[in-house]
Amino acid sequence: MKNGIWNIHLRLKDTTESIAEVVIGSVSVDTSPPSGTLLINDDAQFINTPEVALSLSGNDPLSGLARNEFFKRRDKLVRLGAFPSTRIGS
């Protein structure tokens, strides 16, 4: 199935030829990863302080975003949560 919202229609018929009304169920297929951007100090090329301002944005049009994860170092998690503009010190 392609990404998107799909409606599944079901109609049942028994051995006496009685037919039930059609029932419809929906399923959302989302195999695409979310996209996002990260800007540090408004995309400055250089900084002269240990504190930085992060501008985060993310998008997933089908299933939405559950959370973000960003790291100060690869081995140390700084925050899990929504997408605020955040300041991280050294």
C-alpha positions in Angstrom: 0.0 0.0 0.0 1.1 3.5 -0.7 1.4 6.1 2.1 -1.9 7.7 3.0 -5.3 7.0 4.6 -7.0 4.0 3.2 -10.7 3.0 3.6 -11.4 -0.7 3.8 -14.9 -1.8 2.8 -16.4 -5.1 4.0 -19.6 -6.8 3.1 -20.5 -10.2 4.4 -22.8 -12.8 3.0 -23.9 -15.9 4.8 -24.8 -19.4 3.4 -28.5 -18.4 3.1 -27.6 -15.5 0.9 -28.4 -12.8 3.5 -26.1 -9.8 2.9 -25.0 -7.5 5.7 -24.6 -3.7 5.3 -21.2 -2.6 4.2 -18.9 -1.6 7.1 -15.9 0.7 6.5 -12.7 0.9 8.5 -9.8 3.3 8.0 -6.1 2.7 8.3 -3.2 5.1 7.9 -0.1 3.9 6.2 3.1 5.9 6.9 6.4 4.5 5.9 8.2 7.8 5.4 10.4 9.2 8.1 9.7 12.7 9.4 11.8 15.6 8.2 13.3 18.5 10.2 15.7 21.3 10.5 18.2 22.4 13.2 19.6 25.9 13.2 22.3 26.9 15.7 22.4 30.6 16.6 20.3 31.5 13.6 22.6 29.6 11.3 25.7 31.5 12.4 29.0 30.3 10.9 31.0 31.1 14.1 30.1 31.7 17.8 32.2 33.1 20.6 30.2 31.9 23.7 29.6 28.4 25.1 25.8 28.9 25.1 23.9 28.4 21.9 20.3 29.0 20.8 18.7 26.1 18.9 15.9 26.5 16.5 14.2 23.2 15.8 11.4 22.3 13.4 9.9 19.0 12.4 7.2 17.7 10.2 5.4 14.5 9.5 2.2 15.2 7.6 0.6 11.7 8.0 1.2 10.5 11.5 2.6 13.6 13.2 5.6 13.9 15.4 5.9 11.9 18.7 9.0 13.6 20.1 12.4 14.9 19.2 15.8 13.8 20.5 18.8 16.0 20.4 22.2 15.6 22.0 24.9 17.8 23.4 27.3 15.0 22.9 26.7 11.6 21.3 26.7 9.8 24.6 24.7 12.3 26.7 21.0 12.9 26.1 20.0 16.5 26.8 16.3 16.6 26.3 13.3 14.7 25.0 10.1 16.6 24.3 8.3 19.0 22.0 10.0 21.5 19.6 10.7 24.7 21.5 13.4 27.1 20.8 16.0 26.0 23.3 19.2 27.2 24.9 22.0 24.8 25.7 25.1 25.8 27.6 28.5 24.2 27.5 
